[in-house]
Amino acid sequence: MTLIGRTRARGIETLTLDSPHNRNALSAALVGELASCLADCAKEDAVRAIVLTHTGNTFSAGADLKDPPDPAALVGLLRQIVELGKPVVARVTGHVRAGGLGLLAACDIAAASTESTFAFTEVRIGVAPAVISLTLLPRTDPRALARHYLTGERFDAAEAARIGLVTTAGDDVDAVLEPILDGLRRAAPEALAETKQLLTARVLETFDRDAAHLTALSARLFASPHAREGMTAFLERRDPSWLV
């Protein structure tokens, strides 16, 4: 079963997360297939930039609790997006949760519709947003991120734009993206690659410094009793035992 749709128009390759049975959750299979598609795009001179979007009303629900990716594989996917020599643009018209926000932050530009919602729900199932911090901490307002990491509150596209999680938001996300994609088509490919390196240097420093520690932290937390209780409560649609 193919989990990533692919189309191309005037140098823009669109990769569409298409796993409706789990709301585009980051399963081992989806992470692997997306990484393969990105590798293909990197080798094709005809691809000027990549748009990452989704089917349904959810960009990504975060890690697939029934078939989670290896933390190292998720780190590899996030780094691949950051290092790719072509701009990656996220197009969001729905909900983004937990690990999906790390994917969003890995992209160079992100546009969301005003109907989109966002939440770091990790603490509510007994874990922490560990691996995805590799892309989020260097690019997002630290005070706002502290609130959203610690509370798991849902927030809207205007707040996501204010804190730097997305670049821009509007009622019609395709209208918002039109001048952005036009600009990318007008840019020289070599200049895009060099300019992206300038912009991502700080993010890659975070990977070099923190990836091993955060990968180990993620594995430890997901194996903890709190995580087992939190994930069981989530799947059973009940409150976890620690609710006060």
NORBEL-V265820 format. One record per residue. PHI is phi in whole degrees, -180 to 180 (none if undefined). PSI is psi in radians with two decimals (NA if undefined). OMEGA is omega in degrees with one decimal (none if undefined). Layout:
PHI:PSI:OMEGA / PHI:PSI:OMEGA
This chain:
none:2.22:178.9 / -81:2.25:-177.8 / -105:-0.14:-179.1 / -127:2.07:173.7 / -84:2.64:-178.3 / -136:2.25:171.6 / -140:2.84:179.2 / -141:2.42:177.3 / -148:2.06:176.7 / 50:0.89:173.4 / 84:-0.07:179.3 / -104:2.00:176.6 / -89:2.16:177.7 / -103:2.11:175.2 / -105:2.15:-173.6 / -114:2.06:174.2 / -66:2.13:-172.5 / -137:1.25:179.2 / -131:1.22:-170.5 / -65:-0.43:-175.7 / -66:-0.40:179.2 / -128:0.41:178.3 / 57:0.78:177.9 / 57:0.59:176.2 / -64:2.69:-176.8 / -82:1.44:175.3 / -81:2.91:176.5 / -59:-0.70:-178.5 / -68:-0.77:-178.8 / -66:-0.75:178.9 / -60:-0.77:179.6 / -65:-0.73:-178.7 / -70:-0.68:178.1 / -65:-0.72:178.1 / -60:-0.70:179.0 / -66:-0.74:178.7 / -64:-0.71:179.1 / -65:-0.69:177.8 / -62:-0.70:176.8 / -62:-0.79:-178.8 / -62:-0.65:-178.3 / -61:-0.51:-176.3 / -89:-0.16:-173.9 / -99:2.01:179.9 / -64:-0.45:-178.0 / -73:-0.23:179.1 / -92:2.02:178.7 / -87:-0.68:-179.1 / -155:2.91:-176.5 / -124:2.33:171.2 / -105:2.22:177.5 / -107:2.02:-177.1 / -136:-2.82:-170.0 / -155:2.75:167.2 / -92:2.87:175.8 / 71:-2.92:-174.9 / -99:0.25:180.0 / -136:2.13:174.7 / -64:-0.92:172.1 / -164:2.38:179.7 / -87:0.11:-178.3 / 97:-2.84:-178.0 / -63:2.44:175.6 / -76:1.95:-176.1 / -69:-0.36:179.0 / -91:-0.41:179.6 / -145:1.13:-174.2 / -70:2.57:175.1 / -74:2.70:170.6 / -61:2.34:-179.4 / -54:-0.63:179.4 / -66:-0.59:178.0 / -68:-0.67:178.0 / -68:-0.73:175.0 / -58:-0.77:-179.6 / -62:-0.70:178.7 / -66:-0.80:-179.5 / -62:-0.77:179.7 / -66:-0.65:178.9 / -59:-0.74:178.6 / -65:-0.77:-178.8 / -65:-0.70:-175.7 / -84:-0.30:-175.9 / -53:2.38:-176.4 / -79:0.28:177.0 / -133:2.54:178.1 / -62:2.46:175.0 / -116:2.18:-174.5 / -117:2.16:176.8 / -88:2.40:176.4 / -122:1.94:-171.9 / -118:2.20:176.4 / -128:0.42:-178.2 / -159:-2.61:-172.8 / -88:2.56:175.0 / -133:2.24:-176.5 / -132:2.54:167.1 / 47:-2.10:-175.9 / -57:-0.47:176.9 / -62:-0.46:179.2 / -73:-0.52:174.2 / -67:-0.67:176.3 / -64:-0.75:179.0 / -61:-0.78:-177.4 / -71:-0.37:177.5 / -71:-0.45:-178.1 / -70:2.66:-178.3 / -73:-0.64:179.5 / -136:2.47:178.1 / -137:2.29:177.0 / -122:2.39:-178.2 / -130:2.60:172.4 / -81:2.77:-177.9 / -68:-0.22:177.5 / -85:-0.11:-178.3 / -72:2.60:174.2 / -133:2.77:-171.8 / -140:2.58:175.0 / -164:2.39:171.0 / -92:1.64:-171.2 / -92:0.08:-174.7 / -56:-0.81:-175.9 / -63:-0.40:-178.5 / -79:-0.20:173.7 / -116:0.26:172.0 / 88:0.32:177.0 / -127:-2.91:179.7 / -135:2.71:177.8 / -77:1.22:-170.5 / -77:-1.23:-175.1 / -60:-0.70:-176.5 / -69:-0.24:175.6 / -64:-0.35:178.7 / -59:-0.62:178.0 / -99:-0.47:-174.7 / -80:-0.79:-174.4 / -62:-0.68:179.8 / -75:-0.23:-169.3 / -121:-0.05:-171.0 / -125:2.57:-179.8 / -55:2.14:-172.5 / -67:-0.63:-179.0 / -70:-0.74:177.6 / -66:-0.70:-179.0 / -64:-0.64:177.6 / -59:-0.78:179.1 / -61:-0.87:-173.2 / -73:-0.60:174.0 / -62:-0.79:-170.6 / -80:-0.45:-175.5 / -105:-0.43:-175.7 / 70:0.26:-179.7 / -63:2.63:172.7 / -84:2.45:176.9 / -138:2.89:-170.8 / -100:-3.12:-175.6 / -67:-0.58:178.4 / -64:-0.74:176.9 / -67:-0.70:178.5 / -60:-0.69:177.5 / -71:-0.68:-178.7 / -62:-0.66:-175.6 / -93:0.00:177.0 / 88:0.13:177.3 / -70:-0.69:171.3 / -121:2.76:-178.5 / -77:-0.72:-173.9 / -159:2.76:179.9 / -144:2.67:178.4 / -168:2.93:-179.1 / -61:-0.70:-180.0 / -114:1.76:-173.7 / -65:-0.53:179.5 / -71:-0.60:174.4 / -66:-0.66:177.7 / -64:-0.69:-176.5 / -78:-0.36:-173.6 / -54:-0.91:179.9 / -69:-0.49:178.6 / -66:-0.85:-179.8 / -67:-0.60:176.1 / -62:-0.73:178.5 / -63:-0.71:179.2 / -66:-0.65:178.4 / -67:-0.50:-178.2 / -84:-0.20:-175.7 / -88:2.52:176.9 / -68:2.36:-177.3 / -56:-0.76:-179.6 / -65:-0.68:179.0 / -66:-0.66:176.7 / -61:-0.79:-178.0 / -63:-0.78:-179.3 / -67:-0.69:-179.8 / -67:-0.67:177.5 / -62:-0.67:178.1 / -60:-0.69:177.3 / -61:-0.72:-173.7 / -77:-0.46:-174.0 / -102:-0.02:-176.1 / -56:-0.76:-178.2 / -67:-0.66:179.2 / -65:-0.74:-179.9 / -67:-0.55:173.6 / -61:-0.67:177.4 / -64:-0.74:176.4 / -60:-0.84:-177.6 / -61:-0.68:-175.9 / -82:-0.70:-164.7 / -117:-0.15:-172.1 / -60:-0.79:-177.5 / -64:-0.79:-179.3 / -64:-0.80:-176.8 / -71:-0.56:175.3 / -65:-0.76:178.0 / -65:-0.71:179.0 / -62:-0.78:179.5 / -60:-0.81:-179.4 / -62:-0.72:-179.8 / -66:-0.77:-177.1 / -68:-0.70:-179.6 / -67:-0.35:178.1 / -93:0.05:-173.6 / -84:2.78:176.0 / -59:-0.65:178.9 / -63:-0.72:179.3 / -66:-0.71:178.4 / -61:-0.74:178.1 / -67:-0.78:-178.4 / -64:-0.77:-179.8 / -70:-0.64:176.6 / -64:-0.77:178.8 / -62:-0.71:179.4 / -63:-0.81:-177.6 / -69:-0.50:178.8 / -90:0.02:178.6 / 56:0.85:177.0 / -134:2.92:176.5 / -74:2.53:176.0 / -72:2.88:-173.4 / -67:-0.39:-175.2 / -86:-0.04:178.7 / -59:2.30:179.0 / -121:NA:none
